[in-house]
Amino acid sequence: MAAAVGMARSSLAKIETGARGVTALELVAIARELRRRVEWFVEPGPPSIVSYRASRSGVATQVIDDELDRLARDVEFVVAEVPELVDGQPGQQPLPTSMAAADVLAAKARSLLKLSAREPVLELSRLVTSIGLLPFALPLGEGADAGTVLLRVGGVSVVNGDLRVGRRRLALAHELGHYLIADPYTTDWRVASTEADALEARLDRFARALLLPEADLRERWAQWSAGGDEALRDVAVRAGSHYQVDMATLARRLGELELVDGRQVNEIRGVRTKKADIVEKNLVVPRELEPISLPRTYEQAVLRLYRGETVTADRALGLLLGTFDEESLPDRPEAPESEIWAVTS
């Protein structure tokens, strides 16, 4: 780092410990090397992130922590100019203290998302924006499944876009649970793991109940199984496609509702949907939360700021995470000739 920014190592060490100040030029060089904006060093971050990091002093941050920090700052910047971006944040919901309470929370979430008690949750990433939660999908490799941070108003979720689509949707549903109970900061590894603690297990149950509503699943599973023409595998493939969930989630939900026995749970968990299934059963292939994915409302807000000359092209491209290039940005209206003369004369 010292060599990259043209400083002596001893000088950099003193800056780190607070024994020496940093000049503006040095700060710009350090920011460039760390790929941070200068204001990251001088402006306080969202309170939930500041509190979280203070409580974990000395613990190395993960990639998802850095992404949540960056996106939370970006979103708060945009929200300051376009506050309606996070309209609709609901009041804090009670912490689920049992699996039954998790089911109640799932029913409440459906109501907030304006879904009936029975319909599948299609386009979850779009629906959650209506209640102030902005989901982003980024390639995180072997990192965390997802994470969420509460902002002063609204919230931001990051989903690992390298997961399969069913896992991505399950991860976002789980993060919605954290958002509804106003968990200020969370990162989740291996959502739906059997090793999850009590609250995480109940939020996993919430996510399954949200994506696979009990009454509808019972009725459809009975209908799909009644024909006798299809094996258990085929029925599972139909159900997974209809609700857009992965087989592990489907198997777990069917098991907890006692719609299948333990042997069948294991069989369903091992099912893989093939291209032949998609063609023969005319299935829908969801592409939700493919990386890099940004909420459409957020993209629209950034473009609005660019059109209004609140942000430069470079700033807009940064806020859009490189999903646009400069030629893709909208044309700005030309200034009237009288305004040009007023500036130049």
N, C-alpha and C positions, 0 to 999 in steps of 0.2 A: 504493500500500500504506500509506504513512504516513498519508494522509488517511483511509483506510478504518478504521484502528485508532486514530485520534485522537492521532498522535504527530508531532513535528517530523521532517522528513526527515533532519536532522543526527543526531538521536537514533537513528533506525532504522539509519543508516549506521554509527554507532558500535557498535550491537549486532551488525551483520553482521561487523564487523572484530574484535569481541571487546574493544573499548575501553570498552564500557559493558555493565553487566549488564541483565537484563530482569526486571521484576517479574512476579508470578504473574498479575495481571490483564492485563498487556500480553501475556504468553504466551498466555493464553486468547483474547485478541482476535486475535492473529496466527494462531493455530491455526484459529479460526473462519473468518477470511478466506481462508486457504489450504486450507480443508476437510480439515484433518488433525486427528487426535486429539492431545491434549497430550503423551501419552507418546511420540509419534513424535519429539519434539524432545529428549527427555531419556533415552530408553532406547536402547541400541545395537540396530541392526538385525541380521538374520541375517548371520553371518560372511561368507558368499559375496557378499552384496550390498555389505557394507562394503569388502571386498577389491576388488571390481569397480570401485566408484566411486573408490576411492583410486588405482587404476591408470589411471583416465580423468579425472584432475583437469583442470578447465577445459573439458571436453567437455560440451556441452549434453545433458541427458537427454531421451529420447524418451518418448512417452506410455506405451509398453509397459514402460519401465523403472519409471515411477511405479506402474503397475498391479501389476507383479511385486513391488515393494517393499511396497505396501499389502497385497496378498494373502498374501505370505510372513509378514508380521507377524500378520495375522488368523489364518492357519492355525497358526502357532506358539502363539498364545494359546489356540486351541481344543485343540491337541494337548497342551498342558500339563495340561489338565483331562481330556482323552479321548485318552490315548496310543495306544490301539488303532486310532485313525483312520488311522495310517500304518504299521500292521503289515505285515510281508511284504517289506520292502525287501531286494532281492537284493544279493549281494556285487558289487563293482565288476568289470565285464567288461573283457576286453582291448580296447585301442583297435584298431579295424579298420585294417590297413595295406594292404589290397588289396580289390578288389571281391569276391573269393572270401571274404575274411574278413568282409566285410559280410554276405554270404549266411549264413555260419556264425552271426553275431550275430543275424540274423533268425530262424534256426532255434532259437537259444537263447531268444529272446524269446517265440516261440510256446510253448515248453516252460514258461516261467515263467508265461505267461498261461493255461496248461492248454488249449491248442488243439492239435488234431492237425496233422500236417504238411500237410494238404490243405484243411481247412475255411476258408471265408471269415471274415474278422475282422469280425464284426458287433458293434456297440456297443463299439468300441475305448475310448471314454471311460469306460465302466463297467469294462472289463477291467483297465485300467491302475491303477485304485484298489486292486486286490487286491495290488499289489506296491508300494504306498506313494506312487504318483504321483497327485496330485490335479489334474485338468484343469478350467480355467475358460474359458468362451467369452465374450468381451466385444466390443462394437462398437468397432473401432479404425480404421475408415475406410481411408485409404490408408497406414496405418502398417504395422508389421512383420507378417509372417505368424504368428509365434508366438515364445514365449520360455520358458525354464525356469530355475528356481533351485533348487539343492539346499538343503534345510533341515538342521538338526542330525540329524534323522531324517526320511526321506522327501523329497518334492520337490513343487513347484508348477509347473504349466505354464499359460500363458495363450495361447489361440488366438484369432486375429482372426475373430470371428463374422461379419464382413461378407464373408468369402470364401464361395465356393460350397461346398456340403457336401463334395464330393470333395476339394477343396483343403484344407478344414478337417481332414478325416481324415488326409490326407497330412502336413499340418503336425504334427498330434499324433503320428503315427507317427515322424516325424523327431525330435521332441522326446523321445520314448521312447528313441531311440538315444542322445541326449545324456545322459539320465538313467542309462541302463545303464552307460555308460562313466564315470559320476560327473563329468561336466563341471559345475563349480560354478555357472556363470552363463553363459547364452547368449541372444542374441536373433537371430532368423533373418528375413532379408528375402528375398523371392522364393525360397522353397523350390523346389528342382528347377531353379534357374536354371543355364544352361550356363556362367555365369561363376563358379560356386561354387568355393571352394578345394578342395584334395585331401580333407581330412577331411569337409567338408560334402558333397562329391560322393559319398563313400563312405557317409555317413549317408542321403543321398537314395536310394542303391542299397538300403541296409538297409530303408528305409521301403517302397520298391516291392516288395522281396522279401517283406516281412512281409504286405503287403496283397494281393499277387498271387503266391502260392506257385507255384514253377516247375512241379512235377510236376502239380498240379491244373490250372493254366492250360494247359499243353500238351495235356492230355487233353481238357479241355472245349473249347478252341479248335478242336481237330481234330473233335470231335463236332458243334459248332455250324456249322462250315464244311463238313462232309461232305454235308449234305443237298442243297445246291445250290439250294434254294428261296429262300434269302435272300442279299442282297447283302452286301458287306463292311461297309457301314454298319449293317445290321441285326444282324450278328453282334457288331459292336463295341458296339452299344447293349445287347444282352443281357449281354455280358461286363461292361460298366461298371456295370450294375444289379446283377449277381450279386455282384461284389466291392466295390460301392459306392465306386468311384473315378472321377475325372474322366477325360476322354478324352485329355488330354495325358499323364497318368500311364500310362494303359493303352497308348497308342501307344509311349511310351518303353520300357515293359516288354516289349511284344511285339517291338520292334526289337532290344533287347539280348539277347533269347532267340532271335533270328533266326526268329521265327514269321511275320514279314511283312517285305517289302522296304522300301526307302526311300520309294518312291512311296506304298505303302500306309500307312506311318507318317504321312506328311503328310495323307493322306486321312482317317485315323482321328482325327488331331488336330483336324481341322475339323468333326467330327461334333457335332451338338447333339441331345440327346434331346428329342423333342416330346411333347406331351400325347397325341397319337395313338399314339405308341410305348407309352406307359404303359398305355393302355387296351387296345390290340390285343395286346400281348405280356404283359399282366397283370404289370407290373413293380412292384417295391416302391420307394416314394419315401422315402429316408432323411431324417430331420430331425435328425441328430446334431449336437450342438454349436451349436445355434442360440442367438444371444445374447438375453438374458443366460442362460448355462447354468452351473450349479454342480454339483459331484459330489453325488450323492444321499447318500453316506455323510457328507459334510461337513454337508449340511443337517440330517441326523438328529442329528449331534453338537451342532450349535448349538441345535436344539430341546430336546435333552436338557439342555443347560446352562440354557436358559430355564426349563424345567419345574422344575429343581432350584434355581432362584433364584440361580444363580451369576452370571447376567447379567441386566440390566434389559431391558425391551422395546426401548428405543432401541438398546441395544448389540446385541441379537439382530438387529434390523432392519438395522443397519449391517453386521454380519457376513454377512447374507444378501443384501447388495448391492441392497436395495430390491425384491427379488423377492417379498417378503411385505409385507402391511400389518399393523397391529396387530391387526385383527380376525381375521386369518388365523393368528395365533399360537395355540398350544394353551392350553386353560384350565389354570390352576394350581390345585392342591388348596388348599382353604381351610385356614388354620391352625386347630388345635383351640382351642376357647374358652378352655381353661386357659392356653394360650400367650399369647393376646391379653391376658388379665388379668394375666399375669406381667409383660408389657411395660408395661401402662398403670397398674398399681397402684404 
